[in-house]
Amino acid sequence: MQPSAVPELAHTHTRPIHWLATATAVAGVVALSSLFQPGAATAAQPSAPETRSAPANVAAPDPAAVDFPIECGPVKAVVEKKASGDLDGDGIPETVAVVHCDSPMGTPPDGVYVLTRGRDGGAPRVVATLLDPKDGTTVSGFAVRDGAVTAALLGYSSSDVPRCCPDVHSDAKWRWQKGAFVRSAPAGARSV
């Protein structure tokens, strides 16, 4: 056996006193940290722009009570997704519904409809079509936030692309402006 080039150092071997010193130091840090705590949280959620409180007696429209303007032939229309919020700032919630025909095969195109009801709580009705099923697009992601509707849309670049495999992705955003829903592409929207 060859002698080591580095002399053996006494402090490289751990002894129980080393572990005791480490445990005492950690306990001291924990004890001191309990004395220095942050103050109570005072943050509040900001209210959405152009949003007022809804009258207590007006609920968001129920899509099950609406006949949608979609041609489905012998099959029925199905509400795939829904979300509610005050889109026009009048204090009455609207419901946005993603609807398609209940097809036994394939991926039927979606329609996106805005439903409302009057202040008197009357029957819900379709007031806007944001996405027409005739466009051949499906909705893969969907939300109603801060007075806007956002959706991730899947479509086809041509009629040669198989209907199983959409090759175009886009993001859309609709916001109520001057009496109509205006469509725009959110920041960072892209097409594939």
C-alpha distance (Angstrom), angle and dihedral (degrees) to the residues before:
residue distance angle dihedral
M1 . . .
Q2 3.75 . .
P3 3.75 121.4 .
S4 3.83 115.2 -109.1
A5 3.79 117.5 -102.9
V6 3.79 89.0 -138.7
P7 3.78 116.0 61.7
E8 3.75 115.8 -122.6
L9 3.78 109.7 -96.6
A10 3.76 119.7 -147.0
H11 3.82 94.9 -141.7
T12 3.83 93.6 59.2
H13 3.79 92.6 74.8
T14 3.78 116.8 78.6
R15 3.73 118.5 -134.2
P16 3.81 130.6 -175.9
I17 3.79 90.4 -98.1
H18 3.83 89.4 61.9
W19 3.82 91.5 53.8
L20 3.80 91.0 46.7
A21 3.81 91.4 51.8
T22 3.83 91.5 49.0
A23 3.82 92.8 48.6
T24 3.82 90.9 49.0
A25 3.80 91.7 50.4
V26 3.85 92.7 49.5
A27 3.82 91.2 47.8
G28 3.81 89.4 51.2
V29 3.82 92.4 51.7
V30 3.81 91.9 49.0
A31 3.81 91.5 48.5
L32 3.81 92.8 49.3
S33 3.79 93.1 46.2
S34 3.80 90.2 58.7
L35 3.81 88.3 61.7
F36 3.82 93.4 55.6
Q37 3.83 108.4 58.4
P38 3.81 127.1 156.7
G39 3.80 118.5 -107.0
A40 3.78 123.5 -100.3
A41 3.79 116.2 -70.0
T42 3.80 114.0 -102.0
A43 3.80 102.2 175.6
A44 3.80 119.1 127.4
Q45 3.79 130.7 -162.9
P46 3.81 111.3 -102.1
S47 3.78 115.1 -124.2
A48 3.79 117.8 -116.1
P49 3.79 115.5 -102.3
E50 3.81 115.9 -99.3
T51 3.82 92.2 12.0
R52 3.79 124.2 131.3
S53 3.76 129.9 -178.5
A54 3.77 114.6 -87.2
P55 3.77 119.4 -123.4
A56 3.79 108.0 -94.8
N57 3.81 93.1 -119.6
V58 3.82 98.4 52.4
A59 3.80 115.0 87.3
A60 3.80 125.3 -169.4
P61 3.83 111.5 -87.0
D62 3.81 115.7 -92.0
P63 3.84 111.7 -128.4
A64 3.83 89.9 -150.8
A65 3.82 88.6 70.9
V66 3.83 95.3 55.4
D67 3.80 134.5 86.6
F68 3.80 105.1 -141.8
P69 3.82 122.2 -145.1
I70 3.81 93.4 -116.2
E71 3.81 125.8 120.6
C72 3.82 109.5 -133.8
G73 3.81 102.7 158.6
P74 3.80 111.3 -152.1
V75 3.83 95.2 -7.9
K76 3.79 126.5 74.0
A77 3.80 130.8 -113.6
V78 3.82 115.1 -103.6
V79 3.81 126.6 -154.7
E80 3.80 101.9 -134.5
K81 3.82 98.0 178.4
K82 3.79 136.9 2.1
A83 3.80 138.4 -177.1
S84 3.80 133.9 174.8
G85 3.78 136.3 -147.3
D86 3.79 142.2 130.4
L87 3.80 102.1 -81.1
D88 3.80 100.9 169.7
G89 3.81 99.9 39.1
D90 3.81 96.3 -117.5
G91 3.80 93.9 121.7
I92 3.82 93.7 -110.5
P93 3.82 116.9 108.3
E94 3.79 120.4 -122.8
T95 3.79 125.0 -156.3
V96 3.80 122.4 -136.7
A97 3.81 114.4 -155.7
V98 3.81 130.4 -166.9
V99 3.81 105.6 -149.2
H100 3.80 135.1 -179.5
C101 3.79 138.7 163.8
D102 3.80 115.5 -86.1
S103 3.79 94.4 -113.7
P104 3.82 117.6 -178.6
M105 3.83 90.1 -145.7
G106 3.77 138.4 30.1
T107 3.77 129.7 7.3
P108 3.80 110.9 -62.4
P109 3.82 117.1 -150.1
D110 3.80 118.5 -102.0
G111 3.77 132.5 -125.1
V112 3.80 120.9 -153.7
Y113 3.80 114.5 -149.5
V114 3.81 134.6 -178.5
L115 3.81 116.1 -140.0
T116 3.78 127.3 -164.9
R117 3.78 141.9 165.7
G118 3.78 131.9 -155.9
R119 3.79 126.4 -98.5
D120 3.78 87.3 -97.7
G121 3.82 89.4 65.1
G122 3.82 93.9 -115.4
A123 3.79 125.6 165.4
P124 3.81 115.6 -51.0
R125 3.80 117.4 -108.4
V126 3.81 139.6 -177.6
V127 3.81 109.8 -102.5
A128 3.81 100.8 169.8
T129 3.79 141.5 18.5
L130 3.80 108.7 -146.0
L131 3.82 95.5 176.4
D132 3.80 122.7 20.5
P133 3.83 116.5 -145.3
K134 3.82 87.4 -136.2
D135 3.83 86.9 73.3
G136 3.84 88.0 71.1
T137 3.81 93.2 -131.2
T138 3.80 128.9 139.3
V139 3.80 126.3 -151.8
S140 3.81 115.1 -128.0
G141 3.79 99.0 171.7
F142 3.78 130.5 21.4
A143 3.83 139.9 174.0
V144 3.80 143.4 163.1
R145 3.82 111.1 -145.1
D146 3.78 136.7 153.0
G147 3.81 93.7 -4.4
A148 3.82 94.9 -51.1
V149 3.80 137.3 99.9
T150 3.81 116.8 -137.6
A151 3.79 127.2 -173.2
A152 3.80 139.8 176.2
L153 3.79 107.3 -137.9
L154 3.80 130.6 -159.0
G155 3.78 121.5 -160.0
Y156 3.79 146.1 148.0
S157 3.80 130.1 -94.6
S158 3.82 93.1 -147.5
S159 3.79 143.0 -5.1
D160 3.84 88.0 -99.8
V161 3.82 91.9 70.0
P162 3.84 111.4 95.2
R163 3.83 112.0 -109.9
C164 3.80 89.5 -125.3
C165 3.76 94.3 64.5
P166 3.82 118.2 49.3
D167 3.78 111.0 -159.7
V168 3.81 100.8 -172.0
H169 3.81 124.3 72.3
S170 3.78 123.0 -175.2
D171 3.77 137.4 164.3
A172 3.79 122.0 -136.2
K173 3.77 134.3 -170.0
W174 3.79 127.0 -167.4
R175 3.81 124.0 -164.3
W176 3.80 130.5 176.9
Q177 3.81 108.2 -112.7
K178 3.81 127.5 166.7
G179 3.78 95.5 -17.9
A180 3.84 100.1 -42.5
F181 3.79 141.6 70.2
V182 3.81 109.9 -102.5
R183 3.81 119.1 -157.9
S184 3.78 122.3 -142.3
A185 3.79 137.2 159.2
P186 3.83 112.3 -107.0
A187 3.77 119.8 -124.2
G188 3.78 110.5 -76.6
A189 3.83 94.3 24.1
R190 3.76 114.2 153.1
S191 3.76 141.9 173.2
V192 3.79 125.3 -131.5
